[in-house]
Amino acid sequence: MNLNAGQVLKPVFDFLDAAIADYGVYLFLVMVWVSVVVLAWIFSGGLRRKFPNQPHIRAGIGIVIQPPTQPLQPTPVLFQDDGDDEV
């Protein structure tokens, strides 16, 4: 019994090397289209758990744009003269 990982997996790596060398372009195109389909499935809710007998709740996204406020004018500081000017 051979437990050396390099020798056990050598036929697998040889097969993958030959398949990529012969059909690499086609494998790439298949993987690209499969990834597009998987992303569309994920974005459409494919990974969400579906519970039976549960109402469907839909929520929208609201964007609130507030106009900029006018800068507040500083309040003037008032001095009251009491009339005693003694030094």
C-alpha positions in Angstrom: 0.0 0.0 0.0 1.4 3.3 -1.1 0.7 6.3 1.2 2.8 8.8 -0.6 0.5 11.6 -1.7 2.6 12.5 -4.7 2.4 9.0 -6.2 -1.2 8.5 -5.3 -2.4 11.7 -7.0 0.0 11.5 -10.0 -2.6 9.9 -12.3 -5.2 12.6 -11.3 -2.7 15.4 -12.0 -1.7 13.8 -15.3 -5.3 13.6 -16.3 -6.0 17.3 -15.4 -2.9 18.4 -17.2 -3.9 16.6 -20.4 -7.5 17.9 -20.1 -6.4 21.5 -19.7 -3.9 21.2 -22.5 -6.4 19.8 -24.9 -9.7 21.5 -23.8 -8.5 24.4 -21.7 -10.3 27.1 -23.8 -13.6 25.2 -23.7 -13.3 24.5 -19.9 -12.7 28.2 -19.4 -15.8 29.2 -21.3 -17.9 26.7 -19.5 -16.7 27.9 -16.1 -17.4 31.5 -17.0 -21.0 30.8 -18.1 -21.5 28.6 -15.1 -20.3 31.3 -12.8 -22.7 33.8 -14.4 -25.6 31.5 -13.8 -24.6 30.8 -10.2 -24.2 34.6 -9.5 -27.7 35.2 -11.0 -29.1 32.4 -8.9 -27.5 33.8 -5.7 -28.6 37.4 -6.4 -32.2 36.2 -7.0 -32.3 34.6 -3.6 -31.1 31.1 -4.2 -29.2 30.9 -0.9 -32.1 32.1 1.3 -33.9 29.4 3.3 -37.5 29.0 2.2 -40.0 28.3 5.0 -43.5 27.0 4.1 -46.5 28.8 5.4 -44.7 32.0 5.9 -45.9 35.3 4.4 -43.8 36.9 1.7 -42.5 40.2 2.9 -41.0 42.6 0.4 -39.0 45.6 1.4 -38.0 48.4 -0.9 -35.0 50.7 -0.6 -35.8 54.3 0.0 -33.3 57.1 -0.7 -33.9 60.4 1.1 -32.1 63.4 -0.2 -32.1 66.4 2.1 -31.3 69.8 0.7 -28.3 71.5 2.4 -29.2 73.7 5.2 -28.2 77.4 5.4 -25.2 78.0 7.7 -26.4 79.5 10.9 -25.3 83.1 11.5 -23.4 83.5 14.7 -25.4 85.4 17.3 -24.0 88.8 18.1 -22.5 89.3 21.5 -24.1 92.3 23.2 -22.3 94.2 25.9 -24.3 96.4 28.3 -22.6 99.4 29.7 -23.5 100.0 33.3 -22.1 103.5 33.4 -19.4 103.0 36.0 -16.0 103.6 34.3 -13.8 103.9 37.3 -10.2 103.0 37.0 
